[in-house]
Amino acid sequence: MLISCLIAIYTCYSSAKTLQVSYIGMQTQEVAIKPTVKVVMRSDTEMLEEVMVVAFGTAKKSAFTGSAKVIGAEKLEQSQVTSVTDALAGAVPGVTLTSNNGAPGATASIKIRGFSSLNAGNDPLIIVDGAPYSGDLSNINPNDVESMTVLKDAASNALYGARGANGVVIITTKRANMSGEAKVTFDAKWGANTRALKKYDVISDPAMYYEMHYGAMKNYYTRQMGMSDQAAWIEANNNLFGSNGGLGYNVYTVPEGQYLIGQNGKLNPDATLGRIVNYKGRDYLLTPDDWDKVGSRTGLRQEYNFSISAANEKSSFYVSLGYLGNEGITEGSDLKRLTGRLKADYQAKKWLKVGANMSYARFDSNSLGNNGSSSSTANVWAFTTQMAPIYPAYVRNADGSIMLDGNGIEMMDYGSGINAGMQRPFIADANPIQDNKLNTRNAEGNALSGNAFVDITPLPGLKVTLNGTFNLDETRFTYVYNPYYGQFDSTGGTVSKYNQRDYDYNLQQLASYATSFGDNNFDILLGHEYYDYRLNYLGASKSKMFSQDNHELDGAVIDGQAATSYKRRRNNEGYFGRLQYNFDERIFGSASLRRDASSRFHPDYRWGTFWSVGGAWLINKESWFNASWVQELKIKASVGSQGNDNIGDFRYTDVFDIINSDNKVGTSFYSKGTKDITWETNTNFNIGAEFQLWNRVSGSIEYYMRKTSDMLFSFSVAPSLGYSSYFDNVGNMTNSGVEMDFNVNIFNTRNFTWDVNLNISTLKNRLTMLDADKQITTEYTAGGKGYKGYSSGNFFIAEDLPMFTWRLKEYAGVDENGESLWYRNTKDEEGNVIGRETTKTYADADYYITEETSIPKVYGGFGTKLKVYGVDFGINFTYQIGGKQYDGTYAYFMSSPSGSTGSNYHKDLLKAWTPENTGSNIPRFQLNDQYSASMSTRFLTNASFLNIQNINVGYTLPSRWTKKMAISSLRLYMSAENVFYWSKRKGFDPRQSYNETTNATYYSPMRTISGGVTFEF
């Protein structure tokens, strides 16, 4: 931020040579004395950060008793993200982001200080300009955001009551914060999106793939069927392209009378890639394609932002316009977004201030279907990551050109006989790459947000504030499935239309009073808040379309009898108060209380009370403290409770579906309610210290303990009752850890500054109480330690275990024949476990509690920023240490062929057990070894990673050059986001999730590299 002082009058002593100019929030400037002086003021980031946005107002950082971290505009500008909260990655201690969808517009899931619930929501409350925000975060232009404040403990977020248990992220949009002439800014950037997720080290050579598959078949015929080597060679070649364990396709031309694979197990040296087949009187060329290249692309990213801001002593305004065009790395995935914002305030009277903030977003996006489903016919990533390197993606004429069908469409191979009659065993009758070209999955609409406030100051120290906010999101979904190919080819084309309208409003009435008695300073806040959310949904579908260009229901003639509509509503109301006290700006105290109600609970159990108390001591301001090298030393502590009402709707009452019962109105039981179901309550203790040393080192160290009580659980019941389960509050959990945040200014001169930052967080999660009704089974570790609880998917839930503790069969290596082994318990006559033995029968193996969790032990981020003579460079990393994740895709690639064949193989299979390689721990590679890579501890993988989050390089031209063009500042820059990551195994991405296995068939994270220019006038 720059400030130009237009007029200044000063008087100097005759001996003075320089003039020192200062301004609140600005760096002090020294200039030579001249008859006329133009002084350009620059923002002092450290001073500006002293005032931070907190719950229902602002606070001086030095006086704040809670735990919070502010990410300012300068830090946000280093991130090239679509959803602004994605910029939190690695920037805030205690915050983790996970995402299994890298598509344009997707938003990462945020967790603050661990996990508070097994079944209720764990995501934080999002506040935008003082009010809860329920809209899509990708509709907020990050360029409009001034700061994000992450509130982590009770003292900072208890005033949000029922919704603050998982932490709070406060997004504050920009406003004019200068005096004088208007500031005009224009920023433009252009770049490319590419795949950031590494590919597994799989087979890419068709010849090697055929050789490996042949080897698996030959091993089966010799070892299992007892054939001679000669007979097995012939049998394997004969079946290599058949349906009995074969691959369906032969893409090599082999001389007449010869086999593709020689007796040495290698490709026939006379074989040539590409084979012409005559099928039904037409010649086809069979040649493999790289499905990853065919299904991927380099996407264009372009972004333009324009803003004007100005302020004087009575008013300020900020207006912006932005456009983002973001192409995904597959066809059929993109986002176009147009945003606008107008924010203004006016001091109408000495006692009256008014303001308003209006934003608009127009969005249009296309997306892929079945993200993460490894066997889905509609998931592009299932094909591009798993397809063997022998299959054609296109149907080709004999000369290699791509065939056109009767509609002029380039033909792609669906593996269903369309290509020379060939049948592909891997996900047959499907080609989602073609489907994405011919089908439509579109969401477009408008998002509107508005906020208005009135500040009334009737008496000195007393301020009454009225706030009103609304958010409206109108989204129209259009799904069109083509009539030519795929699963809807017999419908004549299908069109589905859905409209979703999300609307919420929030009303606040606040009264604050600040007063002092000597060194005693008090600030009292009283308030009332009401929040109302409503959703309306309407949809229908029809088939037999007149034209694929008409995407409306009236363009199709057969009613799908699938029309649906519904609406939902929920609201919250709260009364709250806060008292803040400080003694001589040295000792600080705070206390808050909120009485909250949520419509998600029965009227008899709707209200809850949440509270906090906190204190802080600025030791460096004590008269006896005389360490000149310590600029700030503060100790602080807080404790309090918040609620979590994010448990789903209507849990307190029975819910029924209305159904068609032989053309009569009927009902079916949907879910059982529990009348006294109530909040999950989070009690949070925080203690820590903040410091600034030698005017160069600053940071904080904190310890926290979160206890969740009355956790929501699902209880199974006998089916004879007419329902399968019900919910109740019956569990407790704790999260604890240490957070450290360090910032070091290594050099700070006029032309050279160098800053380094590092944050480290630890996390220990434990379930401390589980209702006896949920302790339905006892299972054991490999060492014989027993836990009472229940299994949930691949995890085990029990007291004294962390969330996401893996429950798996334990891999025991291979036997003398190279077959997989697992452990099973041995028992005495009374059924007591007395030891373990190995078994090669997977079904006989026992499950064990691994005491390993996907939750990391340590995580955080670090980075550095340099400025040298107008050149700036910044790089930021995120990291995670510890935790175990199950590498599901690697396990899939390590499987022996059985059942459906045609998927790719990992190169590690080349190291598998053989009679000549008996020291290998990898099972033999043999056809029909169905359980060779079954789920076990074998694929439980260290989840540590290091990621280069972003890199920025820029050059700001000297002002003596730019001022000749009437430009205050001109910066040229390059920016890279999601640059590179390291993990235990190439292709393995532990950043996807904590509560499921990793899977390479999710939409890959995108790497974005852009160049841009910023003008300031």
JOKAVEN-V474142 format. One record per backbone hydrogen bond with DSSP energy under -1.0 kcal/mol. NH is the residue of the N-H (numbers start at 1). CO is the residue of the C=O. If there is no record, write none. Layout:
NH:CO
NH:CO
This chain:
3:41
5:39
16:13
19:31
21:29
26:23
27:42
29:21
31:19
33:17
41:3
43:1
44:25
48:44
49:45
50:47
51:48
52:59
54:57
57:54
59:52
61:50
63:60
69:150
71:148
76:72
77:73
78:75
79:76
86:83
87:84
88:85
89:86
91:88
95:92
96:111
98:109
99:991
102:1003
106:103
109:98
111:96
113:94
121:646
125:167
127:169
128:131
129:171
131:128
133:126
139:136
140:137
144:141
145:142
146:172
147:172
148:71
149:170
150:69
151:168
152:67
157:153
158:154
160:157
161:158
163:160
164:161
165:643
167:164
168:151
169:125
170:149
171:127
172:147
174:144
180:311
183:309
185:307
186:1015
187:305
188:1013
189:303
190:1011
191:301
192:1009
193:299
194:1007
196:1005
202:200
203:905
209:205
210:206
211:207
212:208
213:209
214:210
215:211
216:212
217:213
218:214
219:215
220:216
221:217
222:218
223:219
224:220
225:220
227:221
232:228
233:229
234:230
235:231
236:232
237:233
238:234
239:235
242:239
245:243
247:240
253:272
258:255
262:266
265:262
268:260
271:268
272:253
274:251
275:286
277:284
279:282
282:279
284:277
285:396
286:275
289:391
291:289
294:290
295:291
297:329
299:193
301:191
302:325
303:189
304:323
305:187
306:321
307:185
308:319
309:183
310:317
312:315
316:345
317:310
318:343
319:308
320:341
321:306
322:339
323:304
324:337
325:302
326:335
327:300
328:333
333:330
334:366
335:326
336:364
337:324
338:362
339:322
340:360
341:320
342:358
343:318
344:356
345:316
346:354
347:314
348:346
349:352
353:455
354:346
355:453
356:344
357:451
358:342
359:449
360:340
361:447
362:338
363:445
364:336
365:443
366:334
367:441
372:1001
373:370
376:373
384:380
385:381
387:383
388:902
391:388
395:411
397:401
400:397
403:395
405:409
408:405
411:403
413:393
417:422
421:417
422:419
424:415
430:414
435:431
436:432
438:434
439:435
440:480
442:478
443:365
444:476
445:363
446:474
447:361
448:472
449:359
450:470
451:357
452:468
453:355
454:466
455:353
456:464
457:351
462:459
463:512
464:456
465:510
466:454
467:508
468:452
469:506
470:450
471:504
472:448
473:502
474:446
475:500
476:444
477:498
478:442
479:496
480:440
481:494
489:486
491:488
494:481
495:542
496:479
497:540
498:477
499:538
500:475
501:536
502:473
503:534
504:471
505:532
506:469
507:530
508:467
509:528
510:465
511:526
512:463
513:524
514:461
515:522
517:520
520:517
521:582
522:515
523:580
524:513
525:578
526:511
527:576
528:509
529:574
530:507
531:572
532:505
533:570
534:503
535:568
536:501
537:566
538:499
539:564
540:497
542:495
543:558
544:491
544:493
545:492
546:555
550:547
555:552
556:553
557:543
557:544
558:543
560:541
564:539
566:537
568:535
570:533
572:531
573:597
574:529
575:595
576:527
577:593
578:525
579:591
580:523
581:589
582:521
583:587
584:519
586:583
587:583
588:616
589:581
590:614
591:579
592:612
593:577
594:610
595:575
596:608
597:573
598:606
599:571
601:598
605:602
608:596
610:594
612:592
613:639
614:590
615:637
616:588
617:635
618:586
619:617
619:633
621:618
622:619
625:622
628:626
630:627
631:692
632:692
634:690
635:617
636:688
637:615
638:686
639:613
640:684
641:611
642:682
643:161
644:680
645:162
647:645
655:671
657:668
659:666
661:664
666:659
668:657
670:655
671:655
674:651
677:674
680:644
681:709
682:642
683:707
684:640
685:705
686:638
687:703
688:636
689:701
690:634
691:699
692:632
693:697
694:629
696:693
697:693
698:743
699:691
700:741
701:689
702:739
703:687
704:737
705:685
706:735
707:683
708:733
709:681
711:731
713:728
715:726
717:724
721:718
722:719
726:715
728:713
730:711
732:769
733:708
734:766
735:706
736:764
737:704
739:702
740:760
741:700
742:758
743:698
744:756
745:696
746:754
747:754
749:752
753:867
754:747
755:865
756:744
757:863
758:742
759:861
760:740
761:859
762:738
763:857
764:736
766:734
767:801
768:732
769:732
771:730
774:771
776:774
777:789
779:787
781:785
784:781
787:779
789:777
790:797
792:795
795:792
796:805
797:790
800:767
801:798
806:852
807:794
808:848
812:821
815:819
818:815
821:813
822:839
823:810
824:837
826:835
828:832
831:828
834:826
835:826
837:824
839:822
844:841
845:842
846:823
848:808
849:780
850:806
854:804
857:881
858:881
859:761
860:879
861:759
862:877
863:757
864:875
865:755
866:873
867:753
868:871
869:751
871:868
872:954
873:866
874:952
875:864
876:950
877:862
878:947
879:860
880:945
881:858
884:853
885:941
887:939
888:886
891:887
892:888
893:889
894:890
895:892
904:386
906:893
907:201
909:906
910:907
911:908
912:909
913:922
917:914
920:917
924:818
927:216
928:897
929:926
930:928
932:929
934:931
937:809
939:936
940:937
941:885
943:883
945:880
946:982
947:878
948:980
949:876
949:947
950:876
951:976
952:874
953:974
954:872
955:972
956:870
957:970
961:958
962:958
963:959
965:962
966:963
967:962
968:1016
969:1016
971:1014
972:955
973:1012
974:953
975:1010
976:951
977:1008
978:949
979:948
982:946
988:985
992:989
998:886
1002:999
1007:194
1008:977
1009:192
1010:975
1011:190
1012:973
1013:188
1014:971
1015:186
1016:969
1017:184
